[in-house]
Amino acid sequence: MNLGQECLRILDKGWKSPIRPRDAIPNRRMGKIITDEEVGHMAKRHAAGVSCALIAKDMDCAESTVRRNLDKLKDGYTKAKGETKRNAKLNEKKVRAIRKAKDVTQNVLAERYGISKSTVQAVLNHETWRHIK
């Protein structure tokens, strides 16, 4: 599955493009903003086998602009956080419990919650689950 097909799959599931006007990437050569609709058009064309270079030429922008917008669409979908991640083993309640457990070793916490010791350490150091205080 190429990048365009993956982006198209994301759009077909009803997900809105993560590129909002304030996040839009300006096309520096033309001074215009690439809209959500244009990103959707890019994804459809790329999924159909059209190269990024040809899409860029048709849209009068750089190839890197096309790739960057498709990557941003894909990353906006896949960069979920917390419980919304498909493979999340923790939830808000468990994260709070891990952070409150002061007298328990990281090894014990890792075994208790079925996660690695490095994950426990990342939770305790607020490297992950930062949105939970």
CYANA upper distance limits for C-alpha pairs under 8 A (distance plus 0.5 A):
  1 MET  CA      5 GLN  CA      6.39
  1 MET  CA      6 GLU  CA      6.89
  2 ASN  CA      6 GLU  CA      6.80
  2 ASN  CA     47 ALA  CA      7.41
  3 LEU  CA      7 CYS  CA      6.66
  3 LEU  CA     43 ALA  CA      8.34
  3 LEU  CA     46 HIS  CA      8.00
  3 LEU  CA     47 ALA  CA      7.87
  3 LEU  CA     70 LEU  CA      7.57
  3 LEU  CA     71 ASP  CA      8.13
  3 LEU  CA     74 LYS  CA      8.39
  4 GLY  CA      8 LEU  CA      6.49
  4 GLY  CA     42 MET  CA      7.99
  4 GLY  CA     43 ALA  CA      4.99
  4 GLY  CA     44 LYS  CA      7.01
  4 GLY  CA     45 ARG  CA      7.85
  4 GLY  CA     46 HIS  CA      5.05
  4 GLY  CA     47 ALA  CA      4.76
  4 GLY  CA     48 ALA  CA      8.40
  4 GLY  CA     70 LEU  CA      7.51
  5 GLN  CA      9 ARG  CA      6.59
  5 GLN  CA     43 ALA  CA      7.41
  5 GLN  CA     44 LYS  CA      7.90
  5 GLN  CA     46 HIS  CA      7.53
  5 GLN  CA     47 ALA  CA      4.75
  5 GLN  CA     48 ALA  CA      8.27
  6 GLU  CA     10 ILE  CA      6.84
  6 GLU  CA     47 ALA  CA      8.33
  6 GLU  CA     74 LYS  CA      7.77
  7 CYS  CA     11 LEU  CA      6.77
  7 CYS  CA     43 ALA  CA      6.27
  7 CYS  CA     70 LEU  CA      7.27
  7 CYS  CA     73 LEU  CA      7.05
  7 CYS  CA     74 LYS  CA      6.20
  8 LEU  CA     12 ASP  CA      6.49
  8 LEU  CA     40 GLY  CA      7.89
  8 LEU  CA     43 ALA  CA      6.07
  8 LEU  CA     44 LYS  CA      6.52
  8 LEU  CA     47 ALA  CA      7.35
  9 ARG  CA     13 LYS  CA      6.88
 10 ILE  CA     14 GLY  CA      7.65
 10 ILE  CA     15 TRP  CA      6.55
 10 ILE  CA     74 LYS  CA      8.09
 10 ILE  CA     77 TYR  CA      7.79
 11 LEU  CA     15 TRP  CA      5.76
 11 LEU  CA     16 LYS  CA      7.19
 11 LEU  CA     17 SER  CA      7.77
 11 LEU  CA     40 GLY  CA      7.91
 15 TRP  CA     77 TYR  CA      8.41
 17 SER  CA     36 ASP  CA      6.63
 17 SER  CA     73 LEU  CA      6.52
 17 SER  CA     76 GLY  CA      8.16
 18 PRO  CA     72 LYS  CA      8.02
 18 PRO  CA     73 LEU  CA      6.53
 18 PRO  CA     76 GLY  CA      5.87
 18 PRO  CA     77 TYR  CA      7.97
 19 ILE  CA     23 ASP  CA      5.96
 19 ILE  CA     24 ALA  CA      6.04
 19 ILE  CA     35 THR  CA      8.28
 19 ILE  CA     36 ASP  CA      6.86
 19 ILE  CA     72 LYS  CA      7.94
 19 ILE  CA     73 LEU  CA      7.47
 20 ARG  CA     24 ALA  CA      6.36
 20 ARG  CA     36 ASP  CA      7.82
 21 PRO  CA     33 ILE  CA      8.45
 21 PRO  CA     35 THR  CA      7.88
 24 ALA  CA     33 ILE  CA      6.71
 24 ALA  CA     34 ILE  CA      6.75
 24 ALA  CA     35 THR  CA      7.50
 25 ILE  CA     33 ILE  CA      6.68
 25 ILE  CA     34 ILE  CA      6.81
 25 ILE  CA     65 THR  CA      8.42
 25 ILE  CA     69 ASN  CA      7.99
 26 PRO  CA     31 GLY  CA      6.79
 26 PRO  CA     32 LYS  CA      6.14
 26 PRO  CA     33 ILE  CA      4.99
 26 PRO  CA     34 ILE  CA      6.85
 27 ASN  CA     31 GLY  CA      5.91
 27 ASN  CA     32 LYS  CA      5.92
 27 ASN  CA     33 ILE  CA      6.57
 27 ASN  CA     34 ILE  CA      7.47
 27 ASN  CA     61 CYS  CA      6.97
 27 ASN  CA     62 ALA  CA      8.31
 27 ASN  CA     65 THR  CA      7.53
 28 ARG  CA     32 LYS  CA      7.78
 29 ARG  CA     61 CYS  CA      7.70
 30 MET  CA     60 ASP  CA      8.46
 30 MET  CA     61 CYS  CA      7.90
 34 ILE  CA     38 GLU  CA      6.71
 34 ILE  CA     39 VAL  CA      7.50
 35 THR  CA     39 VAL  CA      6.87
 36 ASP  CA     40 GLY  CA      6.72
 37 GLU  CA     41 HIS  CA      6.66
 38 GLU  CA     42 MET  CA      6.60
 39 VAL  CA     43 ALA  CA      6.70
 39 VAL  CA     66 VAL  CA      8.46
 39 VAL  CA     69 ASN  CA      7.00
 39 VAL  CA     70 LEU  CA      7.37
 39 VAL  CA     73 LEU  CA      8.45
 40 GLY  CA     44 LYS  CA      6.73
 41 HIS  CA     45 ARG  CA      6.70
 42 MET  CA     46 HIS  CA      6.52
 42 MET  CA     55 ILE  CA      7.28
 42 MET  CA     66 VAL  CA      7.55
 42 MET  CA     70 LEU  CA      7.99
 43 ALA  CA     47 ALA  CA      6.46
 43 ALA  CA     70 LEU  CA      7.17
 44 LYS  CA     48 ALA  CA      6.75
 45 ARG  CA     49 GLY  CA      7.16
 45 ARG  CA     50 VAL  CA      6.07
 45 ARG  CA     55 ILE  CA      7.84
 46 HIS  CA     50 VAL  CA      5.36
 46 HIS  CA     51 SER  CA      6.65
 46 HIS  CA     52 CYS  CA      7.25
 46 HIS  CA     55 ILE  CA      8.19
 50 VAL  CA     54 LEU  CA      7.14
 50 VAL  CA     55 ILE  CA      7.30
 51 SER  CA     55 ILE  CA      6.81
 52 CYS  CA     56 ALA  CA      6.46
 52 CYS  CA     63 GLU  CA      6.20
 52 CYS  CA     66 VAL  CA      6.70
 52 CYS  CA     67 ARG  CA      7.29
 53 ALA  CA     57 LYS  CA      6.69
 53 ALA  CA     62 ALA  CA      8.21
 53 ALA  CA     63 GLU  CA      5.55
 54 LEU  CA     58 ASP  CA      6.68
 55 ILE  CA     59 MET  CA      6.63
 55 ILE  CA     63 GLU  CA      8.11
 55 ILE  CA     66 VAL  CA      7.86
 56 ALA  CA     60 ASP  CA      6.26
 56 ALA  CA     61 CYS  CA      5.49
 56 ALA  CA     62 ALA  CA      5.97
 56 ALA  CA     63 GLU  CA      5.53
 56 ALA  CA     65 THR  CA      8.07
 56 ALA  CA     66 VAL  CA      6.69
 57 LYS  CA     61 CYS  CA      6.82
 57 LYS  CA     62 ALA  CA      7.88
 57 LYS  CA     63 GLU  CA      8.25
 61 CYS  CA     65 THR  CA      7.11
 61 CYS  CA     66 VAL  CA      8.19
 62 ALA  CA     66 VAL  CA      7.37
 63 GLU  CA     67 ARG  CA      6.91
 64 SER  CA     68 ARG  CA      6.36
 65 THR  CA     69 ASN  CA      6.60
 66 VAL  CA     70 LEU  CA      6.75
 67 ARG  CA     71 ASP  CA      6.49
 68 ARG  CA     72 LYS  CA      6.51
 69 ASN  CA     73 LEU  CA      6.69
 70 LEU  CA     74 LYS  CA      6.74
 71 ASP  CA     75 ASP  CA      6.43
 72 LYS  CA     76 GLY  CA      6.40
 73 LEU  CA     77 TYR  CA      7.13
 74 LYS  CA     78 THR  CA      6.80
 75 ASP  CA     79 LYS  CA      6.05
 76 GLY  CA     80 ALA  CA      8.17
 80 ALA  CA     84 THR  CA      6.43
 80 ALA  CA     85 LYS  CA      5.90
 81 LYS  CA     85 LYS  CA      6.36
 81 LYS  CA    129 TRP  CA      8.09
 82 GLY  CA     88 ALA  CA      7.52
 82 GLY  CA     90 LEU  CA      8.27
 82 GLY  CA     91 ASN  CA      7.34
 82 GLY  CA     92 GLU  CA      8.16
 82 GLY  CA    129 TRP  CA      6.70
 83 GLU  CA     88 ALA  CA      6.28
 83 GLU  CA     90 LEU  CA      7.44
 83 GLU  CA     91 ASN  CA      6.01
 83 GLU  CA     92 GLU  CA      8.02
 84 THR  CA     88 ALA  CA      7.92
 89 LYS  CA    113 TYR  CA      8.30
 89 LYS  CA    114 GLY  CA      8.06
 89 LYS  CA    115 ILE  CA      7.82
 90 LEU  CA     94 LYS  CA      6.36
 90 LEU  CA     95 VAL  CA      7.08
 90 LEU  CA    113 TYR  CA      8.12
 91 ASN  CA     95 VAL  CA      6.72
 92 GLU  CA     96 ARG  CA      6.77
 92 GLU  CA    132 ILE  CA      7.41
 93 LYS  CA     97 ALA  CA      6.77
 94 LYS  CA     98 ILE  CA      6.63
 94 LYS  CA    113 TYR  CA      8.41
 95 VAL  CA     99 ARG  CA      6.78
 95 VAL  CA    123 VAL  CA      7.51
 95 VAL  CA    129 TRP  CA      8.07
 95 VAL  CA    132 ILE  CA      8.17
 96 ARG  CA    100 LYS  CA      6.66
 96 ARG  CA    132 ILE  CA      8.09
 96 ARG  CA    133 LYS  CA      8.28
 97 ALA  CA    101 ALA  CA      6.67
 98 ILE  CA    109 LEU  CA      7.44
 98 ILE  CA    120 VAL  CA      8.02
 98 ILE  CA    123 VAL  CA      8.23
 98 ILE  CA    124 LEU  CA      7.80
 99 ARG  CA    123 VAL  CA      7.91
 99 ARG  CA    124 LEU  CA      6.21
104 VAL  CA    108 VAL  CA      7.08
104 VAL  CA    109 LEU  CA      7.35
105 THR  CA    109 LEU  CA      6.90
106 GLN  CA    110 ALA  CA      6.50
106 GLN  CA    117 LYS  CA      6.37
106 GLN  CA    120 VAL  CA      6.75
106 GLN  CA    121 GLN  CA      7.53
107 ASN  CA    111 GLU  CA      6.81
107 ASN  CA    117 LYS  CA      6.30
108 VAL  CA    112 ARG  CA      6.53
109 LEU  CA    113 TYR  CA      6.68
109 LEU  CA    117 LYS  CA      8.25
109 LEU  CA    120 VAL  CA      7.50
110 ALA  CA    114 GLY  CA      6.24
110 ALA  CA    115 ILE  CA      5.40
110 ALA  CA    116 SER  CA      5.79
110 ALA  CA    117 LYS  CA      5.74
110 ALA  CA    119 THR  CA      8.28
110 ALA  CA    120 VAL  CA      6.68
111 GLU  CA    115 ILE  CA      7.09
111 GLU  CA    116 SER  CA      8.17
115 ILE  CA    119 THR  CA      6.91
115 ILE  CA    120 VAL  CA      7.70
116 SER  CA    120 VAL  CA      7.03
117 LYS  CA    121 GLN  CA      6.71
118 SER  CA    122 ALA  CA      6.60
119 THR  CA    123 VAL  CA      6.68
120 VAL  CA    124 LEU  CA      6.68
121 GLN  CA    125 ASN  CA      6.59
122 ALA  CA    126 HIS  CA      6.55
122 ALA  CA    127 GLU  CA      5.43
122 ALA  CA    128 THR  CA      6.14
123 VAL  CA    127 GLU  CA      6.59
123 VAL  CA    128 THR  CA      5.75
123 VAL  CA    129 TRP  CA      6.78
126 HIS  CA    130 ARG  CA      5.69
